[in-house]
């Protein structure tokens, strides 16, 4: 890519990539104890393609994780405050500046819907998590969201709180369905 064309957008994407790498590194710990972790999968269902940052499947459930690097500076954690307000309005406060963010709700719900269609052989509850890769961000949530918002430093603990019961066969069926739908 030519980062001179739109340097700000380039920087934002690079920080996002760093955030995803940080979450990927955390999730490796789950693989060591039997979870299946898929990073960066693009899945297709009826002509629609969605990219998933992380998919985690364990005996306690299935989790789709969307990663955001809100408030990070040059790919490093930085003090910031994320406010999620009425009407699904998202703002970030950092260094005395307030900036509006695009809500990830629509994206997360679209990913969930596509995944529900993909894993047709094993209907299972899909837990949706927005992982904040900035370990120094604080979150003020003034509305109920249809997914969990979790900082990276409590992500693994949060995933372990789910109490669904998936058998090894369920896990394998889900992985086969995902594999059939992958485009990458």
PyMOL CGO cylinders between C-alpha atoms (Angstrom):
from pymol import cmd
from pymol.cgo import CYLINDER

trace = [
    CYLINDER, 0.00, 0.00, 0.00, 1.04, 3.56, -0.61, 0.3, 1, 1, 1, 1, 1, 1,
    CYLINDER, 1.04, 3.56, -0.61, 0.74, 5.18, 2.81, 0.3, 1, 1, 1, 1, 1, 1,
    CYLINDER, 0.74, 5.18, 2.81, 1.22, 8.65, 1.28, 0.3, 1, 1, 1, 1, 1, 1,
    CYLINDER, 1.22, 8.65, 1.28, -2.27, 8.57, -0.29, 0.3, 1, 1, 1, 1, 1, 1,
    CYLINDER, -2.27, 8.57, -0.29, -4.12, 8.61, 3.00, 0.3, 1, 1, 1, 1, 1, 1,
    CYLINDER, -4.12, 8.61, 3.00, -1.65, 8.49, 5.86, 0.3, 1, 1, 1, 1, 1, 1,
    CYLINDER, -1.65, 8.49, 5.86, -4.24, 8.84, 8.63, 0.3, 1, 1, 1, 1, 1, 1,
    CYLINDER, -4.24, 8.84, 8.63, -6.29, 5.91, 7.33, 0.3, 1, 1, 1, 1, 1, 1,
    CYLINDER, -6.29, 5.91, 7.33, -3.09, 3.90, 6.84, 0.3, 1, 1, 1, 1, 1, 1,
    CYLINDER, -3.09, 3.90, 6.84, -2.05, 4.59, 10.45, 0.3, 1, 1, 1, 1, 1, 1,
    CYLINDER, -2.05, 4.59, 10.45, -5.50, 3.61, 11.77, 0.3, 1, 1, 1, 1, 1, 1,
    CYLINDER, -5.50, 3.61, 11.77, -5.35, 0.30, 9.90, 0.3, 1, 1, 1, 1, 1, 1,
    CYLINDER, -5.35, 0.30, 9.90, -1.82, -0.40, 11.10, 0.3, 1, 1, 1, 1, 1, 1,
    CYLINDER, -1.82, -0.40, 11.10, -2.83, 0.22, 14.72, 0.3, 1, 1, 1, 1, 1, 1,
    CYLINDER, -2.83, 0.22, 14.72, -5.85, -2.04, 14.16, 0.3, 1, 1, 1, 1, 1, 1,
    CYLINDER, -5.85, -2.04, 14.16, -3.53, -4.77, 12.87, 0.3, 1, 1, 1, 1, 1, 1,
    CYLINDER, -3.53, -4.77, 12.87, -1.35, -4.40, 15.96, 0.3, 1, 1, 1, 1, 1, 1,
    CYLINDER, -1.35, -4.40, 15.96, -4.47, -4.67, 18.15, 0.3, 1, 1, 1, 1, 1, 1,
    CYLINDER, -4.47, -4.67, 18.15, -5.47, -7.89, 16.40, 0.3, 1, 1, 1, 1, 1, 1,
    CYLINDER, -5.47, -7.89, 16.40, -1.96, -9.30, 16.89, 0.3, 1, 1, 1, 1, 1, 1,
    CYLINDER, -1.96, -9.30, 16.89, -2.16, -8.52, 20.62, 0.3, 1, 1, 1, 1, 1, 1,
    CYLINDER, -2.16, -8.52, 20.62, -5.48, -10.36, 20.93, 0.3, 1, 1, 1, 1, 1, 1,
    CYLINDER, -5.48, -10.36, 20.93, -4.16, -13.25, 18.84, 0.3, 1, 1, 1, 1, 1, 1,
    CYLINDER, -4.16, -13.25, 18.84, -1.24, -13.55, 21.23, 0.3, 1, 1, 1, 1, 1, 1,
    CYLINDER, -1.24, -13.55, 21.23, -3.60, -13.69, 24.22, 0.3, 1, 1, 1, 1, 1, 1,
    CYLINDER, -3.60, -13.69, 24.22, -5.77, -16.34, 22.57, 0.3, 1, 1, 1, 1, 1, 1,
    CYLINDER, -5.77, -16.34, 22.57, -2.76, -18.64, 22.07, 0.3, 1, 1, 1, 1, 1, 1,
    CYLINDER, -2.76, -18.64, 22.07, -3.08, -19.45, 25.77, 0.3, 1, 1, 1, 1, 1, 1,
    CYLINDER, -3.08, -19.45, 25.77, -6.51, -20.96, 25.09, 0.3, 1, 1, 1, 1, 1, 1,
    CYLINDER, -6.51, -20.96, 25.09, -5.15, -23.18, 22.33, 0.3, 1, 1, 1, 1, 1, 1,
    CYLINDER, -5.15, -23.18, 22.33, -2.78, -24.71, 24.86, 0.3, 1, 1, 1, 1, 1, 1,
    CYLINDER, -2.78, -24.71, 24.86, -5.78, -25.96, 26.88, 0.3, 1, 1, 1, 1, 1, 1,
    CYLINDER, -5.78, -25.96, 26.88, -7.83, -27.39, 24.03, 0.3, 1, 1, 1, 1, 1, 1,
    CYLINDER, -7.83, -27.39, 24.03, -9.70, -24.48, 22.50, 0.3, 1, 1, 1, 1, 1, 1,
    CYLINDER, -9.70, -24.48, 22.50, -9.79, -24.09, 18.73, 0.3, 1, 1, 1, 1, 1, 1,
    CYLINDER, -9.79, -24.09, 18.73, -8.80, -20.54, 17.74, 0.3, 1, 1, 1, 1, 1, 1,
    CYLINDER, -8.80, -20.54, 17.74, -9.21, -19.25, 14.19, 0.3, 1, 1, 1, 1, 1, 1,
    CYLINDER, -9.21, -19.25, 14.19, -7.77, -15.83, 13.35, 0.3, 1, 1, 1, 1, 1, 1,
    CYLINDER, -7.77, -15.83, 13.35, -8.64, -13.71, 10.33, 0.3, 1, 1, 1, 1, 1, 1,
    CYLINDER, -8.64, -13.71, 10.33, -11.08, -16.10, 8.65, 0.3, 1, 1, 1, 1, 1, 1,
    CYLINDER, -11.08, -16.10, 8.65, -13.18, -14.81, 5.77, 0.3, 1, 1, 1, 1, 1, 1,
    CYLINDER, -13.18, -14.81, 5.77, -16.41, -16.81, 5.49, 0.3, 1, 1, 1, 1, 1, 1,
    CYLINDER, -16.41, -16.81, 5.49, -18.93, -16.81, 2.68, 0.3, 1, 1, 1, 1, 1, 1,
    CYLINDER, -18.93, -16.81, 2.68, -22.63, -17.67, 2.83, 0.3, 1, 1, 1, 1, 1, 1,
    CYLINDER, -22.63, -17.67, 2.83, -25.00, -17.13, -0.12, 0.3, 1, 1, 1, 1, 1, 1,
    CYLINDER, -25.00, -17.13, -0.12, -22.64, -14.69, -1.81, 0.3, 1, 1, 1, 1, 1, 1,
    CYLINDER, -22.64, -14.69, -1.81, -21.99, -12.60, 1.32, 0.3, 1, 1, 1, 1, 1, 1,
    CYLINDER, -21.99, -12.60, 1.32, -18.45, -12.57, 2.74, 0.3, 1, 1, 1, 1, 1, 1,
    CYLINDER, -18.45, -12.57, 2.74, -17.58, -11.47, 6.27, 0.3, 1, 1, 1, 1, 1, 1,
    CYLINDER, -17.58, -11.47, 6.27, -14.15, -11.35, 7.85, 0.3, 1, 1, 1, 1, 1, 1,
    CYLINDER, -14.15, -11.35, 7.85, -13.82, -12.51, 11.43, 0.3, 1, 1, 1, 1, 1, 1,
    CYLINDER, -13.82, -12.51, 11.43, -10.97, -11.24, 13.58, 0.3, 1, 1, 1, 1, 1, 1,
    CYLINDER, -10.97, -11.24, 13.58, -11.09, -14.26, 15.92, 0.3, 1, 1, 1, 1, 1, 1,
    CYLINDER, -11.09, -14.26, 15.92, -13.30, -17.31, 16.39, 0.3, 1, 1, 1, 1, 1, 1,
    CYLINDER, -13.30, -17.31, 16.39, -12.89, -19.35, 19.58, 0.3, 1, 1, 1, 1, 1, 1,
    CYLINDER, -12.89, -19.35, 19.58, -14.50, -22.75, 20.16, 0.3, 1, 1, 1, 1, 1, 1,
    CYLINDER, -14.50, -22.75, 20.16, -14.16, -24.68, 23.40, 0.3, 1, 1, 1, 1, 1, 1,
    CYLINDER, -14.16, -24.68, 23.40, -16.15, -27.07, 25.48, 0.3, 1, 1, 1, 1, 1, 1,
    CYLINDER, -16.15, -27.07, 25.48, -17.74, -24.09, 27.25, 0.3, 1, 1, 1, 1, 1, 1,
    CYLINDER, -17.74, -24.09, 27.25, -18.99, -22.42, 24.05, 0.3, 1, 1, 1, 1, 1, 1,
    CYLINDER, -18.99, -22.42, 24.05, -18.33, -20.53, 20.86, 0.3, 1, 1, 1, 1, 1, 1,
    CYLINDER, -18.33, -20.53, 20.86, -17.14, -16.91, 20.82, 0.3, 1, 1, 1, 1, 1, 1,
    CYLINDER, -17.14, -16.91, 20.82, -16.70, -14.51, 17.93, 0.3, 1, 1, 1, 1, 1, 1,
    CYLINDER, -16.70, -14.51, 17.93, -14.35, -11.67, 18.79, 0.3, 1, 1, 1, 1, 1, 1,
    CYLINDER, -14.35, -11.67, 18.79, -14.19, -8.35, 16.98, 0.3, 1, 1, 1, 1, 1, 1,
    CYLINDER, -14.19, -8.35, 16.98, -11.07, -6.41, 17.94, 0.3, 1, 1, 1, 1, 1, 1,
    CYLINDER, -11.07, -6.41, 17.94, -10.80, -2.64, 18.19, 0.3, 1, 1, 1, 1, 1, 1,
    CYLINDER, -10.80, -2.64, 18.19, -7.68, -0.67, 19.07, 0.3, 1, 1, 1, 1, 1, 1,
    CYLINDER, -7.68, -0.67, 19.07, -9.55, 2.42, 20.26, 0.3, 1, 1, 1, 1, 1, 1,
    CYLINDER, -9.55, 2.42, 20.26, -7.33, 4.98, 21.97, 0.3, 1, 1, 1, 1, 1, 1,
    CYLINDER, -7.33, 4.98, 21.97, -3.99, 3.34, 21.25, 0.3, 1, 1, 1, 1, 1, 1,
    CYLINDER, -3.99, 3.34, 21.25, -1.07, 5.57, 20.32, 0.3, 1, 1, 1, 1, 1, 1,
    CYLINDER, -1.07, 5.57, 20.32, 1.31, 4.27, 17.65, 0.3, 1, 1, 1, 1, 1, 1,
    CYLINDER, 1.31, 4.27, 17.65, 0.12, 0.73, 18.43, 0.3, 1, 1, 1, 1, 1, 1,
    CYLINDER, 0.12, 0.73, 18.43, 0.80, 1.05, 22.16, 0.3, 1, 1, 1, 1, 1, 1,
    CYLINDER, 0.80, 1.05, 22.16, -1.72, 1.17, 25.01, 0.3, 1, 1, 1, 1, 1, 1,
    CYLINDER, -1.72, 1.17, 25.01, -2.61, 4.71, 26.07, 0.3, 1, 1, 1, 1, 1, 1,
    CYLINDER, -2.61, 4.71, 26.07, -4.95, 6.23, 28.62, 0.3, 1, 1, 1, 1, 1, 1,
    CYLINDER, -4.95, 6.23, 28.62, -8.33, 6.92, 27.08, 0.3, 1, 1, 1, 1, 1, 1,
    CYLINDER, -8.33, 6.92, 27.08, -12.01, 6.74, 27.93, 0.3, 1, 1, 1, 1, 1, 1,
    CYLINDER, -12.01, 6.74, 27.93, -14.57, 5.07, 25.70, 0.3, 1, 1, 1, 1, 1, 1,
    CYLINDER, -14.57, 5.07, 25.70, -18.14, 6.25, 26.22, 0.3, 1, 1, 1, 1, 1, 1,
    CYLINDER, -18.14, 6.25, 26.22, -21.00, 4.22, 24.75, 0.3, 1, 1, 1, 1, 1, 1,
    CYLINDER, -21.00, 4.22, 24.75, -24.12, 6.32, 25.01, 0.3, 1, 1, 1, 1, 1, 1,
    CYLINDER, -24.12, 6.32, 25.01, -27.80, 6.35, 24.16, 0.3, 1, 1, 1, 1, 1, 1,
    CYLINDER, -27.80, 6.35, 24.16, -28.59, 5.65, 20.54, 0.3, 1, 1, 1, 1, 1, 1,
    CYLINDER, -28.59, 5.65, 20.54, -25.42, 3.52, 20.28, 0.3, 1, 1, 1, 1, 1, 1,
    CYLINDER, -25.42, 3.52, 20.28, -23.30, 6.67, 20.07, 0.3, 1, 1, 1, 1, 1, 1,
    CYLINDER, -23.30, 6.67, 20.07, -19.61, 5.96, 20.67, 0.3, 1, 1, 1, 1, 1, 1,
    CYLINDER, -19.61, 5.96, 20.67, -17.05, 8.60, 21.63, 0.3, 1, 1, 1, 1, 1, 1,
    CYLINDER, -17.05, 8.60, 21.63, -13.47, 8.42, 22.80, 0.3, 1, 1, 1, 1, 1, 1,
    CYLINDER, -13.47, 8.42, 22.80, -11.78, 10.90, 25.09, 0.3, 1, 1, 1, 1, 1, 1,
    CYLINDER, -11.78, 10.90, 25.09, -8.01, 11.13, 25.04, 0.3, 1, 1, 1, 1, 1, 1,
    CYLINDER, -8.01, 11.13, 25.04, -5.63, 13.92, 25.96, 0.3, 1, 1, 1, 1, 1, 1,
    CYLINDER, -5.63, 13.92, 25.96, -8.54, 16.34, 26.39, 0.3, 1, 1, 1, 1, 1, 1,
    CYLINDER, -8.54, 16.34, 26.39, -9.91, 15.63, 22.91, 0.3, 1, 1, 1, 1, 1, 1,
    CYLINDER, -9.91, 15.63, 22.91, -13.27, 14.00, 22.20, 0.3, 1, 1, 1, 1, 1, 1,
    CYLINDER, -13.27, 14.00, 22.20, -13.82, 12.15, 18.94, 0.3, 1, 1, 1, 1, 1, 1,
    CYLINDER, -13.82, 12.15, 18.94, -16.86, 10.27, 17.66, 0.3, 1, 1, 1, 1, 1, 1,
    CYLINDER, -16.86, 10.27, 17.66, -16.35, 6.66, 16.64, 0.3, 1, 1, 1, 1, 1, 1,
    CYLINDER, -16.35, 6.66, 16.64, -18.39, 4.48, 14.33, 0.3, 1, 1, 1, 1, 1, 1,
    CYLINDER, -18.39, 4.48, 14.33, -20.37, 2.00, 16.39, 0.3, 1, 1, 1, 1, 1, 1,
    CYLINDER, -20.37, 2.00, 16.39, -19.31, -1.59, 15.68, 0.3, 1, 1, 1, 1, 1, 1,
    CYLINDER, -19.31, -1.59, 15.68, -22.78, -2.95, 16.55, 0.3, 1, 1, 1, 1, 1, 1,
    CYLINDER, -22.78, -2.95, 16.55, -24.03, -3.40, 12.98, 0.3, 1, 1, 1, 1, 1, 1,
    CYLINDER, -24.03, -3.40, 12.98, -20.80, -5.13, 11.95, 0.3, 1, 1, 1, 1, 1, 1,
    CYLINDER, -20.80, -5.13, 11.95, -20.90, -7.48, 14.95, 0.3, 1, 1, 1, 1, 1, 1,
    CYLINDER, -20.90, -7.48, 14.95, -24.55, -8.41, 14.42, 0.3, 1, 1, 1, 1, 1, 1,
    CYLINDER, -24.55, -8.41, 14.42, -23.95, -9.08, 10.70, 0.3, 1, 1, 1, 1, 1, 1,
    CYLINDER, -23.95, -9.08, 10.70, -21.04, -11.37, 11.61, 0.3, 1, 1, 1, 1, 1, 1,
    CYLINDER, -21.04, -11.37, 11.61, -23.24, -13.25, 14.07, 0.3, 1, 1, 1, 1, 1, 1,
    CYLINDER, -23.24, -13.25, 14.07, -26.04, -13.72, 11.54, 0.3, 1, 1, 1, 1, 1, 1,
    CYLINDER, -26.04, -13.72, 11.54, -23.71, -15.04, 8.86, 0.3, 1, 1, 1, 1, 1, 1,
    CYLINDER, -23.71, -15.04, 8.86, -22.07, -17.42, 11.36, 0.3, 1, 1, 1, 1, 1, 1,
    CYLINDER, -22.07, -17.42, 11.36, -25.47, -18.74, 12.47, 0.3, 1, 1, 1, 1, 1, 1,
    CYLINDER, -25.47, -18.74, 12.47, -26.11, -19.69, 8.84, 0.3, 1, 1, 1, 1, 1, 1,
    CYLINDER, -26.11, -19.69, 8.84, -22.63, -21.18, 8.37, 0.3, 1, 1, 1, 1, 1, 1,
    CYLINDER, -22.63, -21.18, 8.37, -22.79, -23.54, 11.37, 0.3, 1, 1, 1, 1, 1, 1,
    CYLINDER, -22.79, -23.54, 11.37, -26.07, -25.14, 10.38, 0.3, 1, 1, 1, 1, 1, 1,
    CYLINDER, -26.07, -25.14, 10.38, -25.01, -28.70, 11.29, 0.3, 1, 1, 1, 1, 1, 1,
    CYLINDER, -25.01, -28.70, 11.29, -24.52, -27.77, 14.94, 0.3, 1, 1, 1, 1, 1, 1,
    CYLINDER, -24.52, -27.77, 14.94, -26.82, -25.01, 16.16, 0.3, 1, 1, 1, 1, 1, 1,
    CYLINDER, -26.82, -25.01, 16.16, -25.11, -23.43, 19.14, 0.3, 1, 1, 1, 1, 1, 1,
    CYLINDER, -25.11, -23.43, 19.14, -25.35, -20.13, 20.98, 0.3, 1, 1, 1, 1, 1, 1,
    CYLINDER, -25.35, -20.13, 20.98, -22.80, -17.73, 19.57, 0.3, 1, 1, 1, 1, 1, 1,
    CYLINDER, -22.80, -17.73, 19.57, -21.30, -15.33, 22.09, 0.3, 1, 1, 1, 1, 1, 1,
    CYLINDER, -21.30, -15.33, 22.09, -20.18, -12.02, 20.62, 0.3, 1, 1, 1, 1, 1, 1,
    CYLINDER, -20.18, -12.02, 20.62, -17.35, -10.03, 22.19, 0.3, 1, 1, 1, 1, 1, 1,
    CYLINDER, -17.35, -10.03, 22.19, -15.80, -6.72, 21.30, 0.3, 1, 1, 1, 1, 1, 1,
    CYLINDER, -15.80, -6.72, 21.30, -12.21, -6.97, 22.52, 0.3, 1, 1, 1, 1, 1, 1,
    CYLINDER, -12.21, -6.97, 22.52, -10.48, -3.67, 23.25, 0.3, 1, 1, 1, 1, 1, 1,
    CYLINDER, -10.48, -3.67, 23.25, -6.77, -4.19, 22.63, 0.3, 1, 1, 1, 1, 1, 1,
    CYLINDER, -6.77, -4.19, 22.63, -5.90, -1.02, 24.57, 0.3, 1, 1, 1, 1, 1, 1,
    CYLINDER, -5.90, -1.02, 24.57, -5.28, -2.26, 28.11, 0.3, 1, 1, 1, 1, 1, 1,
    CYLINDER, -5.28, -2.26, 28.11, -5.35, 1.30, 29.47, 0.3, 1, 1, 1, 1, 1, 1,
    CYLINDER, -5.35, 1.30, 29.47, -8.77, 2.31, 28.19, 0.3, 1, 1, 1, 1, 1, 1,
    CYLINDER, -8.77, 2.31, 28.19, -11.71, 2.73, 30.56, 0.3, 1, 1, 1, 1, 1, 1,
    CYLINDER, -11.71, 2.73, 30.56, -15.25, 2.06, 29.38, 0.3, 1, 1, 1, 1, 1, 1,
    CYLINDER, -15.25, 2.06, 29.38, -18.45, 3.87, 30.36, 0.3, 1, 1, 1, 1, 1, 1,
    CYLINDER, -18.45, 3.87, 30.36, -21.38, 1.98, 28.93, 0.3, 1, 1, 1, 1, 1, 1,
    CYLINDER, -21.38, 1.98, 28.93, -24.72, 3.75, 29.30, 0.3, 1, 1, 1, 1, 1, 1,
    CYLINDER, -24.72, 3.75, 29.30, -26.76, 1.29, 27.20, 0.3, 1, 1, 1, 1, 1, 1,
    CYLINDER, -26.76, 1.29, 27.20, -27.23, -2.47, 27.01, 0.3, 1, 1, 1, 1, 1, 1,
    CYLINDER, -27.23, -2.47, 27.01, -25.51, -3.95, 23.99, 0.3, 1, 1, 1, 1, 1, 1,
    CYLINDER, -25.51, -3.95, 23.99, -26.24, -7.32, 22.34, 0.3, 1, 1, 1, 1, 1, 1,
    CYLINDER, -26.24, -7.32, 22.34, -22.57, -8.27, 22.87, 0.3, 1, 1, 1, 1, 1, 1,
    CYLINDER, -22.57, -8.27, 22.87, -19.94, -7.96, 25.57, 0.3, 1, 1, 1, 1, 1, 1,
    CYLINDER, -19.94, -7.96, 25.57, -17.26, -5.25, 25.59, 0.3, 1, 1, 1, 1, 1, 1,
    CYLINDER, -17.26, -5.25, 25.59, -14.08, -6.55, 27.23, 0.3, 1, 1, 1, 1, 1, 1,
    CYLINDER, -14.08, -6.55, 27.23, -10.57, -5.18, 27.61, 0.3, 1, 1, 1, 1, 1, 1,
    CYLINDER, -10.57, -5.18, 27.61, -7.74, -7.43, 26.44, 0.3, 1, 1, 1, 1, 1, 1,
    CYLINDER, -7.74, -7.43, 26.44, -6.42, -7.92, 29.96, 0.3, 1, 1, 1, 1, 1, 1,
    CYLINDER, -6.42, -7.92, 29.96, -9.64, -9.66, 31.03, 0.3, 1, 1, 1, 1, 1, 1,
    CYLINDER, -9.64, -9.66, 31.03, -10.51, -11.36, 27.72, 0.3, 1, 1, 1, 1, 1, 1,
    CYLINDER, -10.51, -11.36, 27.72, -9.41, -14.90, 28.61, 0.3, 1, 1, 1, 1, 1, 1,
    CYLINDER, -9.41, -14.90, 28.61, -11.12, -14.77, 31.98, 0.3, 1, 1, 1, 1, 1, 1,
    CYLINDER, -11.12, -14.77, 31.98, -14.29, -13.53, 30.27, 0.3, 1, 1, 1, 1, 1, 1,
    CYLINDER, -14.29, -13.53, 30.27, -14.28, -16.32, 27.67, 0.3, 1, 1, 1, 1, 1, 1,
    CYLINDER, -14.28, -16.32, 27.67, -14.00, -18.88, 30.47, 0.3, 1, 1, 1, 1, 1, 1,
    CYLINDER, -14.00, -18.88, 30.47, -17.23, -17.54, 32.06, 0.3, 1, 1, 1, 1, 1, 1,
    CYLINDER, -17.23, -17.54, 32.06, -19.44, -19.05, 29.36, 0.3, 1, 1, 1, 1, 1, 1,
    CYLINDER, -19.44, -19.05, 29.36, -21.13, -22.28, 30.41, 0.3, 1, 1, 1, 1, 1, 1,
    CYLINDER, -21.13, -22.28, 30.41, -22.43, -23.82, 27.21, 0.3, 1, 1, 1, 1, 1, 1,
    CYLINDER, -22.43, -23.82, 27.21, -21.73, -27.50, 26.80, 0.3, 1, 1, 1, 1, 1, 1,
    CYLINDER, -21.73, -27.50, 26.80, -20.09, -28.47, 23.55, 0.3, 1, 1, 1, 1, 1, 1,
    CYLINDER, -20.09, -28.47, 23.55, -18.92, -32.00, 22.94, 0.3, 1, 1, 1, 1, 1, 1,
    CYLINDER, -18.92, -32.00, 22.94, -15.82, -32.85, 20.91, 0.3, 1, 1, 1, 1, 1, 1,
    CYLINDER, -15.82, -32.85, 20.91, -18.20, -33.85, 18.10, 0.3, 1, 1, 1, 1, 1, 1,
    CYLINDER, -18.20, -33.85, 18.10, -19.98, -30.46, 18.29, 0.3, 1, 1, 1, 1, 1, 1,
    CYLINDER, -19.98, -30.46, 18.29, -16.61, -28.72, 18.10, 0.3, 1, 1, 1, 1, 1, 1,
    CYLINDER, -16.61, -28.72, 18.10, -15.55, -30.79, 15.08, 0.3, 1, 1, 1, 1, 1, 1,
    CYLINDER, -15.55, -30.79, 15.08, -18.88, -30.21, 13.30, 0.3, 1, 1, 1, 1, 1, 1,
    CYLINDER, -18.88, -30.21, 13.30, -18.57, -26.45, 13.84, 0.3, 1, 1, 1, 1, 1, 1,
    CYLINDER, -18.57, -26.45, 13.84, -14.99, -26.46, 12.55, 0.3, 1, 1, 1, 1, 1, 1,
    CYLINDER, -14.99, -26.46, 12.55, -16.03, -28.47, 9.45, 0.3, 1, 1, 1, 1, 1, 1,
    CYLINDER, -16.03, -28.47, 9.45, -18.86, -26.02, 8.70, 0.3, 1, 1, 1, 1, 1, 1,
    CYLINDER, -18.86, -26.02, 8.70, -16.49, -23.08, 9.07, 0.3, 1, 1, 1, 1, 1, 1,
    CYLINDER, -16.49, -23.08, 9.07, -13.92, -24.76, 6.85, 0.3, 1, 1, 1, 1, 1, 1,
    CYLINDER, -13.92, -24.76, 6.85, -16.52, -25.35, 4.10, 0.3, 1, 1, 1, 1, 1, 1,
    CYLINDER, -16.52, -25.35, 4.10, -17.39, -21.64, 4.10, 0.3, 1, 1, 1, 1, 1, 1,
    CYLINDER, -17.39, -21.64, 4.10, -13.86, -20.24, 4.18, 0.3, 1, 1, 1, 1, 1, 1,
    CYLINDER, -13.86, -20.24, 4.18, -12.65, -18.17, 1.27, 0.3, 1, 1, 1, 1, 1, 1,
    CYLINDER, -12.65, -18.17, 1.27, -9.13, -17.65, 2.63, 0.3, 1, 1, 1, 1, 1, 1,
]
cmd.load_cgo(trace, "trace")
